[in-house]
Amino acid sequence: RVTLIDARKPAGPDDVAVLALNEALERLKGVNPRQERVVVLRYFGGMSQEEVAEVLEVSVPTVARDWRMARMLLHDWLTEDDGT
């Protein structure tokens, strides 16, 4: 079952979080498109580092570095407004 968000309903905290994550991913894509792909494939695609490396045709250590850096950047961007 899929529930669609009623467009007339004001955005709730979960909706805002999803929008913030989307904006952060778009920002990451502009800074480093490969890091954005690594996040999408690992987090949303459920792929292992080895699988991502194969898809992107890079080494596993490169995927590990991209994953680490992307998580750091996303965390910073997603928390910069709340003062943490």
Secondary structure as UniProt FT lines:
FT   TURN            7..8
FT   HELIX           13..31
FT   HELIX           33..39
FT   HELIX           40..44
FT   HELIX           49..56
FT   HELIX           60..79
FT   TURN            80..83
//
